[in-house]
Amino acid sequence: MTNPSQAAPPSTPTAPPSSAPAAKPGVATLSRELADFLVELSITLNKHAIYPQSHPLLDVAVDGVANRLAMLFVGDRDSLSIGVARRQLIIEGVATDPLNPVLKELAQRLHNHHVGAVKFVRGIGRDELAQALAALATDPVRAEKPIGHDTERVGELWPHVRFFPLTYDRLQLIEDDPSGEPPSADQMAAGRATQLWIGLARAALVSDTSEPVRGGEEADESTALEPATVARAIDEHQREEAYDQVIVGYLLQIGEELRTAEGPEAAGLQRRVSRLVGSLKESTLERLLEMGGDKAQRRKFLLDASQGVTIEAVIDLVKAASAAEGQTVSHSMLRMLSKLAHHPSSGGHRAKTDPTIRDVMRRLVDDWTLDDPNPEAYRQALEAMSSRRATTESSSYALPIECEPERMIQIAIEIGAMGPQVRAAMVELVKVGRADTLLDLVERAPTSEAATPVWDFLVEQRVLDALLGQPRIDIPLVTRFVRRMGPEAAPTLLSAALVFDDAKTRSQFYDLLQSFGDHVAEAISARIPGAPPAVKRELLALLGRLPTLPPGFSARAFLDSEEPLVRREAVRLLFRSPSDRDETIMSALSDPDDRVVFAGLTAAQERCPPAGIQLIRQRVDHGELDSQLRTMGIRIVAQQRTPDALQWFLGFVLTETHWVRKPRLLPSTPEMLAALSVIAANWRGDPAADSVIKLAEQSRDPEVRGKIARTRTNNPLTPPKNE
């Protein structure tokens, strides 16, 4: 029986040297930054296994990995996904060399932890990375359980490092029949082709959401290897880059195997891959080809795969590749080839025509780069007429395909004809969660009038409310709906903000509301009185970011709120009214919360009413404010240049000795330095002030001398005028 550990994709064998080198298509390779990061990561994990946890070399190693990772996140990259096979890694569609000892050890370490893929997310901290690396370095035998079996717990511990499990429960390798009989059509002999297919099936079923097969465990295990089951698992998986990286890595090596392999085992692989390609959705196949490296590597995969799969699968691959590269292959030619490949009269001579069609495919991939000049609707109609469904299936067995509702609505928009069938198609799309498709059709409509019935349907069905009621909100899609609805979306967004506990999500709602400016001011102000304290504060702050306040609105009622942050936002709004300024400053300076007092002091720095200055002096003398607020208050009191104010400032700077009653400077504090600066700037020439300045200039404290020097530089004396 084949060893299950060999299910990882083996490396592509190196061709022997030839006297006449043949031209090879370009092969995508890892960038230097990615390669260096993987090597650094492997070495750091190895050091964790050698040195004790507190060893300084581990800190240096972790810092190196953190720095490499930070360099990769420079720019638009939000995450880095790594697929894991037993002996190699797959990253950005490229499989690492399984003979590289450093990267092979890293792959084996992750594989031993039953990790199928790992994803690093932008924002990861150094401590979080260090903890994750320490856990990976632990032998899974000695650990409580491998990381791949404990993803929920580690996901809570390290939110910026996601591990995807790799489970083998539902799969078994196919053993050679001891009777010596050749394998059936649904079986393959154990070997390299089998290893590749089993590895692909395992990777695909990591998060298989399909229903279990009825009929016991044996039926489940045999069904797990079926191409239709593998295709369904890939289609239904939520599009996660780390997952796709593993699938792409296997497909690239399967393509190489299809080009070179022969015999019964290769025939089994050809049948399975052909059925897999035919079962995958077009969108899934396009995405996998997009991730399969650059254009040269995509071309190599297509040429390799075309030598071993059926004609139908070849056409599907070329269609997907043309879409992935921006419609570079003529649609008319593909329709003609599709018609020929499926034509009933070709049944007896298919084997002779296959090489010819494959040669045409090779030349298409090599040279044909013209865009289709036909209109989109015309192209879709021709494709429908040339599809296999029209020639090989009777109408009694015809099943609706996924794109039919979308196509019907698109045609209705273009010809301006709506009816019950079109409405039923729109209802079906909304029912299956494809409201984004309807919005795409609205945005791509030739005129706004043509799209009005579809948009009115979306508004009537309250699709925006449904999107905001989902457990996980699709913010980009919500943003598109809100932008199109305009200020009319404000009540819906505000209602959602009142029920969401996540402040980050509410902040995204507020950004959308702010983009509408004064048009939503009244709607926002109407929701403030009944909102919870946290939301009330945020809505007051949102009003403060708008150009003007709604007519008749006053934040004075919120000065009595029990929540200090609500009072602070109310103070900031009231400062926008010149008539309320002095009264608001007095209210803020009297507040028991330092954050509200800070807002009042900030406004009073420009101009403070006399009563406010007396209140500041009183609160400073009573010690009711912290050091920062006292320092601000001292500078504000300097707006009154009176002898009484000077004596108050001197109390922060001078003291007297007990015996000779000689004045001396108090120890330097933020308050003392602020008062000294005010005296030097505003009372130079006064005998009492000059004595203080002289003592400061002779002080042994460099901070005191520096404060006097800077004050003199910034406030030079104006020489008297000669009369």
BELRA-V180616 format. One record per helix or strand. SS is the DSSP state (h for helix, s for strand). FROM is the first residue (numbers start at 1). TO is the last residue. Records with the same first field share a line. If there is no record, write none. Layout:
SS = FROM-TO / FROM-TO
This chain:
h = 4-7 / 32-50 / 56-72 / 101-112 / 126-137 / 147-149 / 151-157 / 192-207 / 217-224 / 227-236 / 241-260 / 264-279 / 282-290 / 295-306 / 311-324 / 331-342 / 344-367 / 376-385 / 389-392 / 395-397 / 404-415 / 420-431 / 435-443 / 448-460 / 463-468 / 475-499 / 503-514 / 517-528 / 533-545 / 556-560 / 564-574 / 578-589 / 594-604 / 610-621 / 627-637 / 643-653 / 670-682 / 687-697 / 702-714
s = 79-84 / 89-91 / 94-95 / 115-121 / 161-165 / 654-656 / 663-665
